[in-house]
Every structure is written in structure tokens, then in C-alpha cells.
Amino acid sequence: MSEKFTVKFSYKGKSNSIDNISHKTTATELLKEVRNSFQVDDDIILRLIFKGKTIAQESIMEDKDVMEVDGDATNDTNAHPAFQPETTKIPKSKTLKVIVMGSATTTTIRKLNSLRSDPLTRGFDDLRLQKSNTKSSVLSTYWGPLHGHQSEQYKFCRFQECTDASFGSRPGSSTPHAWEARTLLEKLATDPGTVAIFESRELIVGSLGEMDPVDDRLMQQTASEGACLLGYNTNRGMRIDVKLRTDDLSGFRPYAELASTLIHELSHNWCGDHDVLFWTNFGQMRVEYLWEHACLMRGGGGGSGGKSSTAALAEVTEMISPSAKGTIANGSSSSNNDYARMMMGNICQSVFRELARDMAQHHLPVQSVAPAVVAFGKELMMERKYEDACWSKTGGQRLGGSSSSTSSPSASSNDAAAASAAVGMTPRERALAAAEKRAREKQRD
């Protein structure tokens, strides 16, 4: 006579015990007992696992796309005893534990696949298309259609503004919304002067974020030391944070100060300490920033110095041309060159005043960086001279400037040769060519 024992089945968190099971009980009989005990639906295929091994499993018969569970006694695969006497040892408790697993049939899967998808759910293709459109769209239209975008290669990759919930104190009714802060971050990133710095130095910054104006730990630590923190650079360009809002959260700081702070933090990509090398790099970038807006004032795409010029929008007109209010009339090449030298002189003087104020906090004289800043300004002027000559040689005309017919007839052959060589050169290559030309002239002298 075969020994009787109890089998405890576990299925979906429930447990049922079936008595009077012996070594002669077949897998088919065991499957029927489990299905009846747990009242499993017919569209579920059962599988019994004992000590990590499958002892019984329902098979599938497919006949003209109709799936049926084959659980009758004629199934050879389940006709054998579920518990082999040679391999199954009955414990003293006379109870064996079996895990029951259920899976859907092919019919159920086909039924689910045939159901209509929710038309309100966005598909993967739509998400990819939306993402690509977002990347290719213009971030901000503040600077107009010609300047409202970053460089495709050298740029800020992400923007992160502070939400109202992130403030250390409750914002008031006059506190600008988070989307206004994001718009301001995009304005800084697409500023023509900022774009020029990124392209000439081939910069890529991971994130441009807004510094919490109240609950920033670095700002609090700096304030305890008697200083004022307006931004910081994390891991030499991985992330740059700028304090956009005023202390009372009623508005934003002046844009010209924000742009200067951003350039200050960009200079930390190369120099961590506020030494002479740092201030030299910062001064040169400030000159390049203002010179880009000055060139657009001359007629490079931002008008002729009116209220709609990029310099006026960036609030730097007085730093570029305080006396002439940023206006220039069409004239000869010589008058344009004189005006360019005047603007560069104004720019350098404005940057020197800014450097003198900031460097005094670190007990450094502005005279230690002035020669390098002036030399860099001359390189920018030489680069622009080559660019203007290229336009004149190719028959182009810069908006607001002089055309090829009004070029000075006394232009030297050397300038013409340099203009010819400068066609198709990048700004970096033209600046290098200008530096090499000055070196050769110095050697001849």
C-alpha cells in the first residue's frame, strides 16, 4: 500500500493543502486538484514547482488559432507520477510544499494585442519626435531671430531654475515665477556676447542653474565670512549657478550684472583661485563680450545702436560708447576704423574699472592684467578688420557699414593679401594669423 501524505500549495499569496496524495498520484491529477482548489480560470496555464524543479506543467494544443489547455489523462507528459518514490523523501510532518505558477495563454495575449490603444497615450515615436523638435527649437526670442540660439556644438546643455518650493522662505506675490527665471537663463545662454565666448574658446557647460537666493549653503557660508556670493562653478564647468533674484525675492538683479557674473564663473573653468591669471582671463572675456555687442552696433546684425540693438538689450551701451550713444553713420573705411578704435578704448576702460573694483577685494592691482587685456583687444580689432576686408573683397556689404565701392583706395597690397587669405578662416584662425603677423612685424623692426 502506498504511503499517503499532504501537499501544501502556494499560489498568488494564498495557500491550500490537499490530503491523500501518494506516490501514484499523476501530474495530471495533481493539476486538476490545484485548479479546483484555487478556482483558477481556464485561460491560465499552471505549472507546479517542487524544490526548484518542475513536477507538472499543463501543455498547449493549437488547432486553427484556438488555444486549449490539455489536461486530460491522455497527455503523456503529465501521465507520470508527480512525486517519484526514488527522488521524493517524505518528511516527518508528512507535508510537502509546492509552488504554483500561472501564465496567460496565447489566446489571451492575442486578445490584448488586438485591443485598441488609448488615443490619449503618447507613443514612443511621438516622444522621440517631440524631443528632437525641442532640441532644434530656438531657446529664446529675446535677441531676435538672428541671435536667439546657442552654438550647435559649444553651449549650455541644460537649464535648471528654482521653483517656489525650493526657496528658503515663502515667496511673496511679487516674486517672479519660475518660468521667468528659466527665460532669463536662456537669455544669458543665447546672449551674442556669451555665444561668441563659447565659440572662440570651444566651451561646453553641463548645466546653467539658478542659485537659491535664500537657502544656499555656500552663499550662507560666504556671507558669514563677510563676502557676497553671486554664483559658483562646480567641477570646472560641469554646472554653473548664478544668483538671479534679489534678496527680497521681489525681482531679478540687473542683467548687466548677471552677464558679468556668468563670465566670472566661466573663467573658473581654467583658474580656481582669484589670481592674476584668473583676472587676465576674465578681463579678456569681458572685452570679447562687449566687443561682440559693439560690432553688432556697427551694423553686424543688431541695428545701428538704437534701443533695439543687442547692446541696449544687454544694458552695456554706456560701457561701449558713452559719448556717441552707440550710433555710427555710414562712411569711409578710415572713419569706421577710427570709430572701432574709439569703441575698443571705451571697452577696455570700462573693463579696467570693473577689474579694479573686483581685484581690490583680493589685493591685486589692475595694472598687472592691463597689458594682456589691451593686447587681446587689439587682436579682436585685427580679426574684425580681416573680416570686413573679406566682405569687401567678395562683394558683400555689412549692414550699416561701407560697401566695396566706398572702400579706401589707399589700402595696401598687404591688407588685400591678408584679406584674401582670411576668406573661409574661422575666428580662431584669423586671430592666430593676426598674432603671427604682429610677431613678424616686430622682428622686422
PyMOL commands that set and color helices and strands:
alter all, ss='L'
color gray80, all
select helices_A, chain A and resi 27-38+76-78+106-114+124-136+164-166+178-189+192-201+217-224+255-267+276-300+310-313+317-320+333-362+366-368+370-393+404-406+413-422+427-444
alter helices_A, ss='H'
color red, helices_A
select strands_A, chain A and resi 5-11+14-21+44-50+53-57+59-63+66-70+95-104+156-160+205-210+231-234+239-242
alter strands_A, ss='S'
color yellow, strands_A
deselect
rebuild
show_as cartoon
